[in-house]
Amino acid sequence: MFDLFLRARVNHLFKARSTDRDAEADFSRTESVFLSIEKALKITEAEHSGLDTRMQDVLARGAISLGNATDEYLTREPADTIVQNQFDREIQIGQLRLEQLSLQINAFKFLRAALLSRFPDFFKTQILATNNARHSDTRSETY
């Protein structure tokens, strides 16, 4: 039996990968998860920002259509009341969505932090890559 293992070693039937190749494979897997989280985070933050801007606009228009008199609701036209009720419903839906997006943003940030804490070598490599990219950009601009 021992001869079989010796012959396998001599005949090169099994050979472990190099540590560099293992590190590249590990980095590649971690990077794909990291980039997925970053992409989801950016998309969610963009949606949140856009919706927040639209919500501010709706709130401003709603305030204008509401009026500022204390008895405005008594003399308001029925059509204006319908529009005001639509604004209220849309504002509630928008605020609910903003809350959901905020929770998602926090969850993605947590996932990113958890990933970086579990793979500290990946984080160091990312910092080096980012710094190298910044320095190469500034070098190309100065020449």
C-alpha positions as CSV (number, residue, x, y, z in Angstrom):
1,M,0.0,0.0,0.0
2,F,2.8,2.4,0.9
3,D,4.4,1.6,-2.5
4,L,1.3,2.9,-4.2
5,F,1.7,6.3,-2.5
6,L,5.4,6.4,-3.3
7,R,4.7,5.6,-7.0
8,A,1.9,8.2,-7.1
9,R,4.4,10.8,-5.9
10,V,7.1,9.8,-8.3
11,N,4.7,9.6,-11.2
12,H,3.3,13.0,-10.4
13,L,-0.3,11.8,-10.2
14,F,-1.0,14.4,-7.5
15,K,0.4,17.8,-7.1
16,A,-1.0,20.6,-5.0
17,R,-1.5,24.0,-6.5
18,S,0.9,26.8,-5.7
19,T,0.1,29.1,-2.9
20,D,0.0,32.0,-5.3
21,R,-2.7,30.3,-7.4
22,D,-4.6,29.4,-4.2
23,A,-4.5,33.1,-3.1
24,E,-5.7,34.2,-6.6
25,A,-8.7,31.8,-6.4
26,D,-9.5,32.9,-2.8
27,F,-9.3,36.6,-3.9
28,S,-11.4,36.0,-6.9
29,R,-14.2,34.4,-4.9
30,T,-14.1,37.1,-2.2
31,E,-14.0,39.8,-4.8
32,S,-17.1,38.6,-6.6
33,V,-19.1,38.7,-3.3
34,F,-17.6,42.1,-2.4
35,L,-18.4,43.6,-5.8
36,S,-22.0,42.2,-5.7
37,I,-22.5,43.8,-2.3
38,E,-21.0,47.1,-3.5
39,K,-23.2,47.1,-6.6
40,A,-26.4,46.4,-4.6
41,L,-25.4,49.1,-2.2
42,K,-24.8,51.7,-4.9
43,I,-28.1,50.9,-6.6
44,T,-30.0,51.0,-3.4
45,E,-28.4,54.3,-2.4
46,A,-29.2,55.8,-5.8
47,E,-32.8,54.7,-5.5
48,H,-33.1,56.1,-2.0
49,S,-31.6,59.4,-3.1
50,G,-33.9,59.7,-6.2
51,L,-37.0,58.9,-4.2
52,D,-36.0,61.2,-1.4
53,T,-35.6,64.1,-3.9
54,R,-39.0,63.3,-5.4
55,M,-40.6,63.0,-2.0
56,Q,-39.3,66.5,-1.1
57,D,-40.8,67.8,-4.3
58,V,-44.2,66.2,-3.5
59,L,-44.2,67.5,0.0
60,A,-43.5,71.0,-1.2
61,R,-46.3,70.8,-3.8
62,G,-48.6,69.3,-1.2
63,A,-47.9,72.1,1.2
64,I,-48.7,74.7,-1.6
65,S,-51.9,72.9,-2.6
66,L,-53.0,72.6,1.0
67,G,-53.0,76.3,1.6
68,N,-52.1,78.1,4.8
69,A,-55.4,79.4,6.1
70,T,-56.8,77.9,9.3
71,D,-60.2,77.1,7.7
72,E,-58.9,76.2,4.2
73,Y,-60.3,72.7,4.5
74,L,-63.8,74.1,4.9
75,T,-63.8,76.0,1.6
76,R,-61.7,73.6,-0.5
77,E,-63.1,72.4,-3.7
78,P,-63.9,68.6,-3.9
79,A,-61.4,68.2,-6.7
80,D,-58.7,69.8,-4.6
81,T,-59.6,67.4,-1.7
82,I,-59.2,64.4,-4.1
83,V,-55.8,65.7,-5.2
84,Q,-54.8,66.2,-1.6
85,N,-55.8,62.7,-0.7
86,Q,-53.8,61.3,-3.6
87,F,-50.8,63.3,-2.4
88,D,-51.3,61.8,1.1
89,R,-51.4,58.2,-0.2
90,E,-48.4,58.7,-2.4
91,I,-46.4,60.3,0.4
92,Q,-47.2,57.4,2.7
93,I,-46.1,54.9,0.1
94,G,-43.0,56.9,-0.6
95,Q,-42.1,57.2,3.1
96,L,-42.6,53.4,3.5
97,R,-40.3,52.7,0.6
98,L,-37.7,55.1,1.9
99,E,-37.7,53.2,5.2
100,Q,-37.3,49.9,3.4
101,L,-34.4,51.3,1.4
102,S,-32.7,52.6,4.5
103,L,-33.0,49.1,6.1
104,Q,-31.5,47.6,2.9
105,I,-28.7,50.1,2.9
106,N,-27.8,49.3,6.5
107,A,-28.0,45.6,5.7
108,F,-25.6,45.9,2.8
109,K,-23.2,47.9,4.8
110,F,-23.3,45.3,7.5
111,L,-22.7,42.5,5.0
112,R,-19.7,44.5,3.6
113,A,-18.3,45.0,7.1
114,A,-18.8,41.3,7.9
115,L,-17.1,40.3,4.7
116,L,-14.1,42.6,5.3
117,S,-13.8,41.4,8.9
118,R,-13.8,37.8,7.9
119,F,-11.3,38.3,5.0
120,P,-8.9,41.0,6.3
121,D,-6.3,40.0,3.6
122,F,-8.8,40.9,0.9
123,F,-9.4,44.3,2.5
124,K,-5.6,45.0,2.5
125,T,-5.4,44.0,-1.1
126,Q,-8.4,46.3,-2.0
127,I,-6.7,49.3,-0.2
128,L,-3.4,48.6,-2.1
129,A,-5.3,48.4,-5.4
130,T,-7.2,51.6,-4.7
131,N,-4.1,53.5,-3.7
132,N,-2.2,52.2,-6.8
133,A,-5.0,53.3,-9.0
134,R,-5.1,56.8,-7.4
135,H,-1.4,57.2,-7.7
136,S,-1.3,56.1,-11.3
137,D,-4.1,58.6,-12.1
138,T,-2.2,61.4,-10.6
139,R,1.1,60.4,-12.3
140,S,-0.6,60.3,-15.7
141,E,-2.1,63.8,-15.1
142,T,1.2,65.4,-14.1
143,Y,3.2,64.1,-17.1
